[in-house]
Amino acid sequence: FRQFADPVAVNVFLDAGGMVRTAPYALTVGGEALPSAAAMLAGTKGGAGTGFAIDFSIDPNTIPRVSAIDLLNGKVDPALISGRQAIIGASALELRDFFVIPRHGIIAGALLQVLAADTLKQGRALHPVPLDPTLWLAALAGGLVLLLAKRLPLAGIAAAVFGTSAGVEALALFLQVQDALLLNTAIIHVIGALVAVRTLVHQVMRRGELHRRAARERDETQRVLDRVIADNFDGVVVVNQDQRIIAASASAESMLGKKLLHALAPDVLPQELLAALQKPLEQTFGQLHTGEIILGEGQGGRVLEYVATPSEVGEGHDRKLAACLTFRDVTEKRRDEERLRYLGRHDPLTGALSRNRLVETINSALETDGGRAKGIGIVALDLRRFRFINDTLGHTLGDALLRQVVSRIKSMGPDAIARVGGDSFVMLVPETEPERLKGYASTVTRWLSFPYELDGHQAIIAASAGATTTEISGFDPETILSHADMALSAAKEAGDNAVIIFASAMDERLREAQRLDTALHVALERGEFAVAYQPQVDLATGRAIGAEALLRWNHPELGAISPGTFVPAAEETGLILDISRWMFETACREATTWPRDVTLSVNVSPVHFELSDVHADIATARRTGLSPERLTVEITEGVFVDQGNRSGAQLDSLRAMGVKVALDDFGTGYSSLGYLGRLPIDKIKIDQSFVKRLPADREAVAIVQAIMTLADTLEKDIVVEGVENADQAWMMKMLGCKVGQGYHFSRPRTPEEFAALLAPALRESA
């Protein structure tokens, strides 16, 4: 063969796994470099000791194989051999020329040489990718999977590992086909497997930790719930289906006075609570069962408010039905509510009914069988001089007096008695004919006027009464009460112990008063009020030295309306405050145009002292520029009777400002002489009721002389009112009075007329 053939090397080398994966380009044999059979057949050269990876994607089954004996015996078509390279080699198993290769399993050595030669011929000799890029790729894939491991579930991690492996294999295939590069993917698969295993272990451990943590939290929650139940302010009892108490609060044990935990409910719970627990154990979930029970009897009984709810305890097959009973002692709360209901329907001081409860009682009386046929009577009572008793003896004795009043009224046998104001009461009585009802009410007022013993003091009051019946006023409770109140107003005007039965004319009078009130508001807005001035004259010279400001109202339709009509109405509604403030400012502003020695007197209502700060209102009016020494405030005795010390303090502040105070209508009251010396006043105005009897009435002369003497002793100035003729003026001058006022000197004048009266004095001053 050496004459016709070159020697080649057919040696192959096994890898660590016992497989043939590579073939050499050449081998050194006996110091001579021999090319490998594959390199010789492919016409490729390579250095000794170098090799290449065989491309096992070539299918060995596509390589034609014939028997050498058949070829030599002429049994093989020569065309199959012609023009081809042929490798002759053993294929019998007993010759053991067989090798293990990837993908195709075991093949003969000659066929292995063909695969190696074909790899070189097709230019598909594979060269391994360097290790470093593979490691970097493996590290990148592993890091990416580990990063996602914290955010993906276990199934997601498995998908990521599988996807990475599949991607690497696809990349290896691409490199092998396109660039004949052999990528070692085993390390990447190993890293992926390790990551998957690590993730699995981590997930298992994490789930185990979560399970242990959940168990700890469950146990801790159970301990907290047990403690919450035990320390609950309310009574809490939890009972299972076996009637055993599995949880109980200390409050429950304290309220029931027994040890409850682990005891059988029928043995320790009252029957009322036991019955409340049975409902949730027998019914469906989500239902609340509420109610109240009373433990004990009489005043010592306790009221328990409860809520019973069904629940399930335990887990899985151990789940059982339980009932939770929560209750609290609401005894005091119910007593307070009952007291509030009582206070809402009764007067807390006297025990009489409230007005609302009286209306309900009237309705009930009218709605009972035959109630409308029988009818009812209403008597409204108002105490006289009670406020004086309250102020002089104190509120404690005043309250005691009211209780005695209610007791006396109850002794008269009314169906009901209600307190509807500070000293106002209403009686409900069976209807009777008006005269008999009037007689009954008169008896009540007389009974109330008898003396009262109040802690060593004796008090005497009076009462007025107004009455009506359903026959007169109909069956509406509010209307009946309103009519009784109208009758009472008329009785109060009539004097002590007066009794008046309602008449329809009173209703018309009330409507008239309401129309008057509306007209007063409109008059103030439209400027219908005016101020007139009546001169106050020096009796010695006849010269006007001052004037009293008088309020006038000229209605556009009704004409001039008397102050005696609209002033009381304005006082009753409180509108007198706004009217008085307007009058103060107007009169003070106009008085600034008078001579400086002419004074101004302004009346102040007792209501003004009660509802407002007179000092502040006068100070506001003085901003017009009028000197306070020229201003006199006229008041009546009612200011001291109604307001007492409060009015005295306001008058003191006025006098400190320089304003003078005059006591108007002196002699018509009942208490002035008793404390005249202590009143904060500068002037006394003698009432015209004494003056009009002069000079013929010697008794009137004596009274005026006494007043003059008293005023001189107390150093009070005197102004006499109501001087109608020259004789009266002469008499008052002879008695020592210096200033007079009345129609003898001048009627009330408009601002322009009074200014004209003062013109000579202004010219003289100029």
C-alpha positions in Angstrom: 0.0 0.0 0.0 2.9 2.4 0.6 3.6 2.5 -3.1 0.1 3.8 -3.8 -1.1 5.4 -0.6 0.0 8.0 1.9 0.0 7.0 5.6 -2.7 8.8 7.7 -3.7 8.6 11.4 -7.1 7.2 12.2 -6.7 7.5 16.0 -9.6 9.0 17.9 -9.8 10.3 21.5 -12.5 9.7 24.1 -13.7 12.6 26.4 -14.3 12.2 30.1 -17.7 10.7 29.4 -16.3 8.0 27.1 -17.7 9.7 24.0 -16.0 10.8 20.8 -16.8 14.4 20.2 -13.6 15.7 18.3 -11.2 14.6 15.7 -7.5 15.7 15.2 -6.1 17.5 12.1 -2.8 15.6 12.4 -0.9 13.4 14.9 2.8 12.9 15.5 3.8 9.2 15.0 7.5 8.2 15.3 8.5 11.8 15.2 6.7 12.4 11.9 3.5 14.4 11.6 0.8 12.4 10.0 -2.4 14.0 8.8 -5.6 12.4 10.0 -7.8 10.4 7.6 -10.5 13.2 7.8 -8.0 16.0 7.0 -6.5 13.9 4.1 -9.9 13.1 2.7 -11.1 16.8 3.0 -7.8 18.2 1.8 -7.4 20.2 4.9 -4.2 20.8 6.8 -3.7 21.4 10.4 -1.0 21.3 13.0 -0.3 18.2 14.9 -2.1 18.1 18.2 -4.9 20.4 17.0 -8.4 19.2 16.3 -12.0 20.1 15.6 -15.4 19.2 16.9 -17.3 16.8 14.7 -20.7 18.1 13.5 -23.1 15.3 14.6 -26.0 17.0 12.9 -24.9 15.0 9.9 -27.0 11.9 9.9 -24.7 8.7 9.5 -27.7 6.9 7.9 -27.3 9.2 4.8 -23.8 7.8 4.0 -24.0 4.9 1.5 -22.4 1.6 2.8 -21.7 -1.6 0.8 -20.1 -4.9 1.6 -16.5 -5.2 0.6 -17.1 -8.9 -0.5 -20.0 -7.8 -2.6 -17.9 -5.1 -4.3 -15.0 -7.6 -5.0 -17.5 -10.1 -6.4 -19.0 -7.6 -8.8 -22.3 -7.5 -7.0 -22.2 -3.7 -6.5 -22.9 -1.2 -9.4 -19.6 0.5 -10.2 -21.4 3.8 -10.7 -22.0 3.9 -6.9 -18.3 4.0 -6.4 -17.1 5.9 -9.4 -15.9 9.4 -8.7 -16.2 9.1 -4.9 -13.9 8.8 -2.0 -14.3 5.4 -0.2 -13.3 4.3 3.2 -12.8 0.7 3.8 -13.2 -0.3 7.4 -14.4 -3.1 9.6 -18.0 -3.1 10.7 -18.3 -6.4 12.4 -19.1 -6.2 16.1 -16.6 -8.8 17.1 -13.8 -6.6 15.7 -14.8 -4.0 18.4 -14.0 -1.0 16.1 -17.1 0.9 17.5 -17.4 4.2 19.3 -20.1 6.1 21.2 -21.0 9.5 19.8 -23.6 12.1 20.8 -27.1 11.9 19.3 -26.4 8.7 17.2 -25.3 6.3 19.8 -22.7 3.6 18.7 -21.1 3.6 15.2 -18.3 1.9 13.5 -14.8 3.5 13.4 -14.9 3.9 9.6 -18.2 5.7 9.8 -16.8 8.0 12.4 -14.0 8.9 10.0 -16.6 9.6 7.3 -18.5 12.0 9.7 -15.2 13.8 10.6 -14.2 14.1 6.9 -17.7 15.3 5.9 -17.6 17.9 8.7 -14.4 19.3 7.1 -15.7 19.0 3.6 -18.9 21.0 4.4 -16.9 23.6 6.4 -18.8 22.7 9.5 -15.8 22.0 11.7 -17.0 23.2 15.1 -14.8 25.3 17.4 -15.8 25.8 21.0 -16.8 29.2 22.3 -14.2 30.5 24.8 -15.1 29.8 28.4 -15.3 33.4 29.6 -18.3 34.5 27.5 -20.1 31.3 28.5 -19.5 32.1 32.2 -20.7 35.7 31.8 -23.8 34.5 30.0 -24.4 31.9 32.7 -23.9 34.5 35.4 -26.2 37.0 33.7 -29.0 34.3 33.3 -28.6 33.2 36.9 -28.7 36.8 38.3 -31.7 37.6 36.3 -33.5 34.5 37.6 -32.5 35.3 41.2 -33.7 38.9 40.8 -37.1 37.6 39.6 -37.2 35.0 42.3 -38.2 37.7 44.8 -41.0 38.9 42.7 -42.3 35.8 41.0 -44.1 32.7 42.4 -42.5 29.3 42.1 -44.3 28.5 38.8 -42.9 31.8 37.4 -39.4 30.9 38.5 -39.7 27.5 36.8 -40.9 29.1 33.6 -38.0 31.6 33.7 -35.4 28.8 34.2 -37.0 26.8 31.4 -37.2 29.8 29.2 -33.5 30.7 29.8 -32.4 27.1 29.0 -34.5 27.0 25.9 -33.1 30.4 24.8 -29.5 29.3 25.4 -30.1 26.1 23.4 -31.6 28.2 20.6 -28.6 30.5 20.7 -26.2 27.5 20.6 -28.0 26.1 17.6 -27.8 29.4 15.8 -24.1 29.8 16.5 -23.4 26.2 15.4 -25.3 26.6 12.1 -24.2 30.1 11.2 -20.7 30.3 12.6 -19.7 26.7 13.4 -19.2 27.7 17.0 -19.9 25.2 19.7 -21.4 26.7 22.8 -21.1 24.7 26.0 -24.7 25.0 27.4 -24.3 22.5 30.1 -23.0 25.0 32.7 -26.0 27.3 32.0 -28.4 24.4 32.5 -26.6 23.5 35.7 -26.8 27.1 37.0 -30.5 27.2 36.0 -31.1 24.0 37.8 -29.3 25.3 40.9 -31.3 28.5 40.8 -34.5 26.5 40.5 -33.5 24.3 43.4 -32.4 27.2 45.4 -35.7 29.0 44.7 -37.7 25.9 45.6 -35.8 25.6 48.9 -36.3 29.3 49.6 -40.0 29.0 48.8 -40.4 26.0 51.0 -38.5 27.7 53.8 -40.4 30.9 53.4 -43.7 29.2 53.4 -42.7 27.3 56.4 -41.7 30.6 58.1 -45.0 32.2 57.0 -46.9 29.2 58.4 -45.0 29.5 61.7 -45.5 33.2 61.8 -49.2 32.8 61.1 -49.4 30.2 63.8 -47.7 32.6 66.2 -50.0 35.5 65.2 -53.0 33.3 65.5 -51.9 32.3 69.0 -51.1 35.9 69.9 -54.5 37.0 68.5 -56.2 34.4 70.5 -54.4 35.6 73.6 -55.3 39.2 72.9 -58.9 38.3 72.2 -59.0 36.3 75.5 -57.5 39.3 77.3 -59.9 41.7 75.5 -62.9 39.6 76.5 -61.6 39.2 80.1 -60.9 42.9 80.5 -64.0 44.2 78.6 -66.0 46.9 80.4 -69.2 45.1 79.3 -70.2 41.7 80.5 -69.2 39.2 77.8 -70.0 35.5 77.8 -69.3 33.0 75.0 -71.1 29.6 75.1 -70.5 26.7 72.8 -73.1 24.1 71.6 -72.3 22.0 74.6 -73.6 24.8 76.8 -70.1 25.3 78.2 -68.8 28.8 78.8 -65.5 29.1 76.8 -64.9 32.8 77.4 -66.1 35.3 80.0 -65.1 38.9 81.0 -64.3 39.9 84.5 -67.2 42.4 84.3 -69.7 39.6 83.6 -68.4 37.6 86.6 -68.6 40.8 88.8 -72.2 41.6 87.7 -73.4 38.1 88.2 -71.3 37.4 91.2 -70.2 33.9 90.0 -67.1 32.2 88.4 -68.2 31.7 84.8 -65.2 30.4 82.7 -65.5 26.7 81.8 -68.7 26.4 83.8 -71.9 25.0 82.3 -74.2 27.9 81.4 -77.4 26.5 83.0 -75.5 26.2 86.3 -74.3 29.8 86.5 -76.4 32.0 84.3 -79.8 33.5 85.2 -82.7 32.1 83.2 -83.3 35.4 81.4 -79.7 35.4 80.1 -79.8 31.7 79.4 -82.9 32.2 77.2 -81.2 35.0 75.4 -78.3 32.7 74.5 -80.5 30.0 73.0 -81.8 32.1 70.1 -78.4 32.5 68.3 -77.5 28.8 68.9 -80.7 27.8 67.1 -80.8 30.4 64.2 -78.7 31.4 61.3 -75.6 33.6 61.2 -75.7 37.3 60.8 -78.7 37.9 63.0 -78.5 40.1 66.1 -80.7 39.4 69.0 -81.1 42.4 71.4 -83.3 43.1 74.4 -83.4 44.0 78.0 -84.0 41.9 81.1 -84.5 42.8 84.7 -82.7 41.0 87.4 -84.3 41.3 90.8 -87.4 43.1 91.8 -88.4 46.5 93.2 -85.9 49.3 93.6 -83.0 46.9 93.9 -83.7 45.4 90.5 -81.1 45.9 87.8 -81.7 46.4 84.1 -79.4 44.6 81.8 -79.2 45.5 78.1 -77.9 42.6 75.9 -76.9 41.7 72.4 -76.6 38.0 71.5 -74.8 36.9 68.2 -74.0 33.5 66.7 -70.4 32.6 65.7 -68.3 29.7 64.5 -65.1 28.7 66.4 -62.4 26.4 65.4 -61.2 25.3 61.9 -62.0 22.6 59.4 -63.8 19.7 60.8 -63.4 21.2 64.3 -65.7 24.2 63.5 -68.5 24.5 66.0 -71.3 26.9 66.6 -71.1 29.3 69.5 -73.1 32.2 70.9 -71.6 35.4 72.3 -73.7 37.4 74.8 -72.7 41.0 75.5 -74.5 42.8 78.2 -74.2 45.9 80.4 -75.9 47.3 83.5 -78.1 50.2 82.2 -80.1 50.7 85.5 -78.8 54.2 86.1 -79.2 55.1 82.4 -82.8 54.0 82.4 -83.5 55.9 85.7 -81.9 59.0 84.1 -84.0 58.5 81.0 -87.1 58.1 83.1 -86.2 61.3 85.0 -85.7 63.2 81.8 -89.0 62.0 80.5 -90.5 63.2 83.8 -88.7 66.5 83.5 -89.9 66.8 79.9 -93.5 66.4 81.1 -93.4 68.1 84.5 -92.0 71.2 86.2 -89.0 70.1 88.2 -89.6 72.6 90.9 -93.3 72.1 91.7 -94.1 68.8 90.1 -96.9 70.4 88.0 -97.2 69.4 84.4 -95.3 71.2 81.6 -97.2 73.1 79.0 -96.6 70.3 76.3 -97.8 67.7 78.7 -100.9 69.8 79.5 -101.7 70.0 75.7 -101.4 66.2 75.6 -103.6 65.9 78.6 -106.3 68.2 77.0 -106.2 66.1 73.8 -106.5 62.9 75.8 -109.4 64.3 77.7 -111.2 65.4 74.6 -110.6 62.1 72.7 -111.8 59.7 75.4 -115.3 58.3 75.2 -117.7 61.3 75.4 -114.8 63.7 76.0 -116.1 66.2 73.5 -119.6 65.9 74.7 -118.6 66.6 78.3 -116.1 69.3 77.4 -113.4 70.8 79.6 -112.7 74.1 81.3 -109.4 75.9 81.5 -108.4 78.4 84.2 -105.2 80.4 83.7 -103.6 81.9 86.8 -101.0 84.6 87.3 -99.5 85.5 90.7 -99.3 89.1 91.7 -96.4 90.5 93.8 -94.5 87.2 93.5 -91.5 88.9 92.0 -91.3 91.3 95.0 -91.4 88.3 97.4 -88.6 86.6 95.3 -86.4 89.7 95.4 -86.9 90.5 99.1 -86.9 87.0 100.6 -84.7 85.3 98.1 -85.1 82.6 95.5 -85.1 79.7 97.9 -88.2 81.0 99.8 -89.7 82.0 96.4 -89.4 78.4 95.2 -91.0 77.2 98.5 -93.8 79.7 97.9 -94.4 78.2 94.4 -94.6 74.7 95.8 -97.2 75.8 98.3 -99.1 77.5 95.6 -99.3 74.3 93.5 -100.2 72.3 96.7 -103.1 74.7 97.3 -104.3 74.6 93.7 -104.2 70.7 93.8 -106.4 70.8 96.9 -109.1 72.5 94.8 -109.5 69.3 92.9 -108.6 70.2 89.2 -108.1 67.4 86.7 -104.6 68.7 86.0 -102.4 71.6 87.0 -99.5 72.9 84.8 -96.8 75.6 85.4 -96.5 77.5 82.1 -94.3 80.4 83.3 -92.3 81.7 86.3 -95.5 82.5 88.3 -98.1 81.4 85.8 -100.3 78.3 86.0 -103.1 76.6 84.1 -105.8 74.4 85.6 -107.8 71.8 83.7 -111.3 71.3 85.1 -114.5 69.7 84.0 -116.6 72.0 81.8 -119.3 73.9 83.6 -121.4 76.9 82.7 -119.4 80.2 82.6 -120.7 81.7 85.9 -120.0 78.6 87.9 -116.5 78.4 86.3 -116.0 82.0 87.3 -117.0 81.3 90.8 -114.7 78.4 91.0 -111.8 80.5 89.7 -112.6 83.2 92.2 -112.5 80.7 95.0 -109.0 79.6 93.8 -107.7 83.2 93.7 -109.0 83.9 97.2 -107.5 80.7 98.5 -104.1 81.7 96.9 -104.2 85.1 98.6 -104.2 83.8 102.1 -100.8 84.2 103.9 -97.9 81.8 103.4 -95.5 80.8 106.1 -92.0 80.7 104.7 -89.3 79.8 107.2 -90.5 82.3 109.8 -91.5 84.9 107.2 -95.1 85.6 106.3 -95.8 86.3 102.6 -99.0 87.6 101.0 -99.6 87.5 97.3 -102.6 87.9 95.0 -103.7 86.2 91.8 -105.6 87.0 88.7 -107.4 84.4 86.6 -108.7 84.0 83.1 -111.0 81.2 82.1 -112.7 79.6 79.1 -114.4 76.4 78.1 -114.7 74.2 75.0 -118.2 75.5 74.6 -116.8 79.0 74.2 -113.4 78.3 72.5 -113.9 75.1 70.6 -111.8 71.9 70.9 -108.3 72.9 69.7 -106.0 72.8 72.8 -103.8 75.7 71.6 -106.8 77.9 70.9 -108.3 77.1 74.3 -105.1 78.0 76.1 -104.7 81.1 74.0 -108.2 82.3 74.9 -107.6 81.6 78.6 -104.4 83.6 78.4 -106.3 86.5 76.7 -108.8 86.4 79.5 -106.0 86.4 82.0 -104.4 89.5 80.4 -107.7 91.3 80.9 -107.9 90.1 84.5 -104.4 91.4 85.2 -105.5 94.8 84.0 -108.5 94.7 86.3 -106.4 94.2 89.4 -105.7 91.7 92.2 -108.0 88.6 92.5 -109.9 89.6 89.4 -111.4 86.7 87.3 -112.4 87.2 83.7 -114.2 84.7 81.3 -113.0 84.9 77.7 -115.1 86.8 75.2 -114.7 87.1 71.5 -113.9 90.8 71.8 -110.6 89.8 73.5 -109.6 87.9 70.4 -110.2 91.0 68.3 -108.2 93.0 70.8 -105.3 90.6 70.4 -105.5 90.9 66.6 -105.5 94.6 67.0 -102.4 94.4 69.2 -100.7 92.2 66.6 -101.6 94.7 63.9 -100.3 97.5 66.1 -97.0 95.6 66.6 -96.6 95.2 62.8 -97.4 98.8 62.3 -94.8 99.8 64.9 -92.0 98.0 63.0 -93.1 99.6 59.7 -93.3 103.0 61.4 -89.7 102.8 62.6 -88.5 101.7 59.2 -90.4 104.5 57.4 -89.5 107.3 59.9 -93.1 107.9 61.0 -92.1 108.9 64.5 -91.4 112.5 65.6 -90.3 114.3 68.7 -92.4 117.1 70.3 -91.2 119.4 73.1 -93.3 120.7 76.0 -91.6 123.7 77.7 -90.6 123.7 81.3 -91.0 127.2 82.6 -89.4 129.3 85.4 -92.6 130.1 87.5 -91.0 133.4 88.6 -90.2 134.8 85.2 -92.3 132.8 82.8 -89.3 132.0 80.7 -88.7 128.5 79.1 -85.7 127.0 80.8 -86.1 123.5 79.5 -88.3 121.0 77.6 -89.5 117.5 78.0 -89.1 115.4 74.8 -92.4 113.6 74.0 -92.7 110.8 71.4 -95.3 111.2 68.7 -96.6 108.8 66.0 -98.5 110.1 63.0 -99.8 107.1 61.1 -100.4 107.7 57.4 -103.9 106.2 57.5 -104.9 106.2 61.2 -103.6 109.7 61.9 -102.1 110.6 65.3 -101.9 107.6 67.7 -101.7 108.2 71.4 -98.5 107.3 73.2 -100.7 105.6 75.8 -101.7 103.2 73.1 -98.5 102.4 71.2 -95.8 102.8 74.0 -97.2 99.8 76.1 -97.3 97.7 72.9 -93.7 98.7 72.1 -92.6 97.8 75.6 -94.3 94.4 75.4 -92.5 93.4 72.2 -89.1 95.0 73.1 -89.3 97.4 70.2 -89.2 100.3 72.7 -85.4 99.8 72.7 -85.0 100.8 69.1 -87.6 103.6 69.4 -85.9 105.0 72.5 -82.5 105.0 70.9 -83.8 106.9 67.9 -85.5 109.4 70.2 -82.4 109.9 72.4 -80.2 110.7 69.4 -82.9 112.9 67.7 -83.7 115.0 70.8 -80.0 115.4 71.7 -79.1 116.5 68.2 -81.9 119.1 68.1 -81.2 120.4 71.6 -77.7 121.4 70.5 -79.4 124.3 68.5 -81.0 125.7 71.7 -79.5 128.3 74.1 -76.9 126.7 76.3 -79.0 127.3 79.5 -82.0 125.4 78.2 -82.2 121.7 79.4 -83.6 118.6 77.8 -85.6 115.9 79.6 -86.1 112.4 78.1 -88.3 109.6 79.4 -86.7 106.1 79.8 -89.0 103.0 80.0 -88.4 100.5 82.8 -88.2 97.9 80.0 -85.2 99.7 78.7 -83.4 99.2 82.0 -84.4 95.5 81.9 -83.3 94.7 78.4 -80.5 97.0 77.5 -77.6 99.2 78.8 -79.1 102.6 79.3 -75.7 104.2 80.0 -74.3 103.0 76.7 -77.4 104.2 74.8 -77.3 107.6 76.4 -73.6 107.9 75.7 -74.2 107.1 72.1 -76.8 109.8 71.8 -74.5 112.4 73.4 -72.1 112.0 70.5 -74.3 114.7 68.9 -72.4 117.2 71.0 -75.0 117.9 73.8 -73.4 118.6 77.1 -74.4 116.0 79.7 -75.2 118.7 82.3 -78.1 119.8 80.0 -79.6 116.3 79.9 -82.1 114.9 82.4 -83.4 111.3 82.3 -86.9 110.8 83.6 -87.8 107.5 85.2 -90.8 106.1 87.1 -90.9 104.2 90.4 -91.4 101.0 88.4 -87.7 101.0 87.5 -86.7 100.4 91.1 -89.6 98.0 91.8 -88.8 95.9 88.8 -85.0 96.2 88.5 -83.8 97.0 92.0 -80.0 97.2 92.4 -79.3 96.8 88.7 -81.2 100.0 87.7 -79.5 101.8 90.6 -76.1 101.0 89.3 -77.0 102.3 85.8 -78.4 105.5 87.2 -75.2 106.0 89.3 -73.1 105.7 86.1 -75.4 108.3 84.4 -75.0 110.7 87.2 -71.3 110.2 87.2 -71.3 111.2 83.6 -73.1 114.5 84.5 -76.6 113.5 83.4 -79.4 114.4 85.9 -82.1 111.9 87.0 -85.7 112.9 87.6 -88.4 110.7 89.3 -91.6 111.1 87.2 -95.2 110.8 88.5 -94.1 111.1 92.1 -96.9 110.3 94.6 -98.7 107.7 92.5 -96.7 104.7 93.7 -96.8 102.9 97.0 -93.2 102.7 98.0 -91.4 105.9 97.1 -91.5 107.6 100.6 -89.9 104.6 102.2 -86.6 104.9 100.3 -86.7 108.3 98.6 -83.6 109.4 100.3 -81.6 106.5 99.0 -82.7 106.8 95.4 -80.0 108.0 92.9 -82.2 111.0 91.7 -81.7 114.8 91.4 -85.3 115.9 90.7 -88.9 115.1 91.7 -91.8 115.7 89.3 -95.1 116.1 91.2 -97.8 114.1 89.4 -100.6 116.2 87.8 -103.2 114.2 89.7 -102.5 116.4 92.7 -102.1 119.7 90.7 -105.5 119.4 89.0 -107.2 119.5 92.5 -105.6 122.9 93.3 -106.2 125.4 94.7 -109.6 124.4 96.1 -108.6 120.9 97.6 -106.9 121.5 101.0 -105.8 117.9 101.1 -104.0 118.2 97.8 -102.4 121.4 99.1 -101.2 119.6 102.2 -99.7 116.7 100.1 -97.9 119.1 97.8 -96.6 121.1 100.8 -95.3 117.8 102.3 -93.6 116.8 99.1 -92.0 120.2 98.8 -90.7 120.0 102.4 -89.4 116.5 101.9 -87.7 117.5 98.6 -86.1 120.6 100.3 -84.8 118.4 103.1 -83.4 115.8 100.7 -82.0 118.6 98.5 -84.0 117.5 95.4 -85.3 119.9 92.8 -89.0 120.0 92.1 -90.9 120.2 88.8 -94.7 120.3 88.9 -96.6 118.7 86.0 -100.1 119.3 84.7 -100.4 123.1 85.3 -103.6 123.9 83.4 -104.5 127.5 84.6 -103.2 130.6 86.2 -104.6 129.7 89.7 -102.6 126.5 89.7 -99.5 128.2 88.6 -99.9 130.9 91.3 -100.5 128.3 94.0 -97.5 126.3 93.1 -95.4 129.4 93.0 -96.7 130.3 96.5 -95.8 126.8 97.8 -92.2 127.3 96.7 -92.1 125.4 93.5 -89.8 127.0 90.9 -90.4 125.1 87.7 -93.7 124.2 86.1 -94.9 122.3 83.1 -98.4 122.1 81.5 -100.9 123.4 79.0 -101.1 126.7 80.9 -97.7 127.5 79.6 -97.6 125.7 76.3 -98.9 122.5 74.6 -96.1 120.2 73.2 -94.5 121.9 70.2 -92.8 120.7 67.0 -89.0 121.3 66.9 -89.5 124.3 64.7 -92.2 125.8 67.0 -90.1 125.3 70.1 -87.1 126.8 68.3 -89.3 129.9 67.5 -90.3 130.1 71.2 -86.7 130.2 72.1 -85.8 132.8 69.5 -85.8 135.8 71.9 -83.5 134.1 74.2 -81.2 133.2 71.3 -81.2 136.9 70.2 -80.5 138.0 73.8 -77.7 135.5 74.1 -76.3 136.7 70.8 
